[in-house]
Amino acid sequence: MKPGMFRQSVAILVGLGYRHLVEWPASPRDTARSDALKACNGALRGKSEAETTRGR
């Protein structure tokens, strides 16, 4: 989504999987969690397509 597409702010709902990644306890975090979070953040910022991030 590009800036300026809407005249007013638009709420964006993020799936529970993303919330789970963000709130993951510090002790069992690993590179898989880090990679998944980076991919989600990239999609949210428009750096990749959602379908690519989902791995489909």
C-alpha positions in Angstrom: 0.0 0.0 0.0 1.4 3.4 -0.9 1.1 6.6 1.3 -1.7 8.9 0.3 -4.0 6.3 -1.1 -6.7 7.2 1.5 -7.9 10.6 2.7 -8.2 9.3 6.3 -6.3 6.8 8.3 -7.2 3.2 7.7 -6.9 0.4 10.4 -4.8 -2.5 9.4 -5.5 -5.8 11.1 -2.6 -8.1 11.6 -3.1 -11.8 12.2 -2.5 -13.5 15.5 0.6 -15.2 14.1 2.3 -11.8 13.9 1.3 -11.0 17.5 2.6 -14.3 18.6 6.0 -13.6 17.0 6.3 -10.2 18.6 5.3 -11.5 22.1 7.4 -14.6 21.9 9.3 -15.1 25.2 13.0 -14.0 25.0 14.6 -17.3 26.1 13.4 -19.6 23.3 13.9 -17.1 20.4 15.8 -18.4 17.5 16.8 -17.5 13.9 13.5 -19.0 12.5 11.5 -16.7 14.7 13.7 -13.7 13.7 13.4 -14.5 10.0 9.6 -14.9 10.2 9.3 -11.6 12.0 11.5 -9.8 9.5 9.5 -11.2 6.6 6.2 -10.0 8.3 7.6 -6.6 8.9 8.8 -6.3 5.3 5.3 -7.2 4.1 3.7 -4.7 6.4 6.1 -2.0 5.1 5.3 -2.9 1.5 8.8 -4.3 0.8 7.3 -7.7 -0.3 4.0 -9.1 -1.3 1.9 -10.8 1.4 1.7 -14.0 -0.7 5.5 -14.1 -0.9 5.7 -13.6 2.9 3.2 -16.4 3.5 5.3 -18.7 1.4 2.7 -19.6 -1.1 
